[in-house]
Every structure is written in C-alpha cells, then in structure tokens.
Amino acid sequence: QVQLVESGGGLVQAGGSLRLSCAASGSIFSINAMGWYRQAPGKQRDLVASITTGGSTNYADSVKGRFTISGDNAKNTVYLQMNSLKPEDTAVYYCYANVRRYSGRAYESRWGQGTQVTVSS
C-alpha cells in the first residue's frame, strides 16, 4: 500500500501565503514525479504544479510567479509554496505521486485525500 498525506491547507486573506506539504509512504520502490492538482466546486480537477525527481518543474499559467513547487527525494515529500493568493485559488488541493511499488513494474498514480484552501477577499 502507498499513502499520501497532505497538510498545510486553511483559510487565508487575499494576498497571503500558505505552504502545502505532501509525504508519500508505504511500499515504494521509486517515485518519478509528484505534484498538485486542485478542484473548485463545480469545476474539473486541474494541474497546479508538478516536479520530477530530477528537478524539472511545470506550472499552470494561472499560478506562475506566485506558486513554487519543491521536493525532497529522500523523504518522498513535495511542497507547494503559495504566495499572493487570490480568491480564485480557493479549491481542494490534491497531491499525487507517480509511484513504482516493490511488487510492481510500472509507475502508477497515487492520490492524497485533499486539503482545503480558502482565500477570502
């Protein structure tokens, strides 16, 4: 089994900052990428940012220059530093990891339970 546990969500005023963390644990042979998606009420789940274990990053246009993704490969952990938050950033943020288990040969996506981020105007 593989578990992803997120933390760091909450309520913040517009212009404020939050830092999300996500740690993967369990029967993990390797991880090749981790990242964050978000889903607002009535909308689809969209990619926010991703990072490979080699350090390559990708961001949604809406968060470029405001959000920074980073990772700690030794701890199987990914972080999302969110600055200059806007009300439209309000959503449930989901962590994911592309994991290869000891018992498997292919990488599979695993998801966290989600953490609520609410930005008030």
C-alpha positions as CSV (number, residue, x, y, z in Angstrom):
1,Q,0.0,0.0,0.0
2,V,1.0,3.6,-0.7
3,Q,-0.3,6.5,1.3
4,L,0.0,10.2,0.6
5,V,-0.7,12.6,3.5
6,E,-1.2,16.3,2.8
7,S,-1.0,19.1,5.3
8,G,-1.0,22.9,5.3
9,G,-4.3,24.0,3.9
10,G,-6.5,26.5,5.6
11,L,-8.1,30.0,5.4
12,V,-6.1,33.0,4.4
13,Q,-6.9,36.5,3.2
14,A,-6.2,37.6,-0.3
15,G,-2.5,38.4,-0.8
16,G,-1.5,36.0,1.9
17,S,0.6,32.8,1.8
18,L,0.2,29.1,2.6
19,R,2.6,26.2,2.3
20,L,1.3,22.7,1.5
21,S,3.2,19.5,2.2
22,C,2.6,16.0,1.0
23,A,4.5,12.9,2.2
24,A,4.3,9.6,0.5
25,S,4.9,6.4,2.4
26,G,4.5,2.7,2.2
27,S,5.7,0.1,-0.2
28,I,7.6,2.5,-2.5
29,F,10.4,1.3,-4.8
30,S,10.7,4.7,-6.5
31,I,8.9,7.9,-7.4
32,N,9.5,9.7,-10.7
33,A,7.2,12.7,-10.2
34,M,5.0,14.4,-7.6
35,G,2.7,17.4,-7.9
36,W,-0.5,19.1,-7.0
37,Y,-3.9,19.4,-8.7
38,R,-6.9,21.4,-7.5
39,Q,-10.6,21.3,-7.8
40,A,-13.0,24.1,-7.1
41,P,-16.8,23.4,-6.6
42,G,-18.4,22.5,-9.9
43,K,-15.2,22.5,-11.8
44,Q,-12.8,19.8,-13.1
45,R,-9.6,18.9,-11.4
46,D,-6.7,20.8,-12.9
47,L,-2.9,20.6,-12.6
48,V,-1.4,23.3,-10.5
49,A,2.3,22.2,-10.5
50,S,4.5,19.2,-10.8
51,I,8.1,18.3,-10.2
52,T,10.2,15.3,-11.4
53,T,12.8,13.7,-9.2
54,G,15.3,15.3,-11.5
55,G,14.0,18.7,-10.5
56,S,12.1,19.7,-13.7
57,T,9.0,21.7,-12.8
58,N,5.8,22.6,-14.6
59,Y,3.2,25.2,-13.6
60,A,-0.3,26.2,-14.6
61,D,-0.2,29.6,-16.2
62,S,-2.6,30.9,-13.5
63,V,0.0,30.3,-10.8
64,K,3.3,31.1,-12.5
65,G,5.3,33.6,-10.5
66,R,3.1,33.1,-7.4
67,F,3.5,29.4,-6.5
68,T,6.7,27.4,-6.1
69,I,6.9,23.6,-6.0
70,S,9.8,21.8,-4.5
71,G,10.6,18.3,-3.4
72,D,12.7,16.3,-1.0
73,N,13.5,13.0,-2.8
74,A,15.0,11.4,0.4
75,K,11.7,12.0,2.2
76,N,9.3,11.3,-0.7
77,T,7.8,14.7,0.1
78,V,6.6,17.6,-2.1
79,Y,5.9,21.1,-1.1
80,L,3.8,23.9,-2.6
81,Q,4.6,27.4,-1.5
82,M,1.7,29.6,-2.4
83,N,2.2,33.4,-2.3
84,S,0.0,36.3,-3.4
85,L,-3.1,34.1,-3.0
86,K,-6.3,35.2,-4.8
87,P,-9.9,34.2,-4.1
88,E,-9.9,32.2,-7.3
89,D,-7.2,30.0,-5.8
90,T,-9.9,28.6,-3.5
91,A,-10.2,24.9,-4.0
92,V,-9.4,21.4,-2.7
93,Y,-5.8,20.7,-3.4
94,Y,-4.8,17.1,-4.1
95,C,-1.3,15.8,-4.0
96,Y,-0.3,13.0,-6.4
97,A,2.8,10.8,-6.9
98,N,3.8,8.5,-9.7
99,V,4.9,5.5,-7.8
100,R,6.5,2.2,-8.6
101,R,5.9,-0.3,-5.8
102,Y,8.3,-3.1,-4.9
103,S,5.7,-5.5,-6.2
104,G,5.1,-3.7,-9.5
105,R,6.9,-2.9,-12.7
106,A,5.1,0.2,-13.9
107,Y,4.6,3.6,-12.4
108,E,1.1,4.3,-11.1
109,S,-0.5,7.5,-9.9
110,R,-1.5,7.7,-6.2
111,W,-3.5,10.5,-4.7
112,G,-3.8,12.1,-1.3
113,Q,-7.2,12.8,0.4
114,G,-7.1,16.5,-0.5
115,T,-6.7,19.7,1.6
116,Q,-9.0,22.7,1.5
117,V,-7.5,26.1,0.7
118,T,-9.9,29.0,1.1
119,V,-8.8,32.6,0.1
120,S,-11.1,35.4,1.3
121,S,-11.4,38.7,-0.4
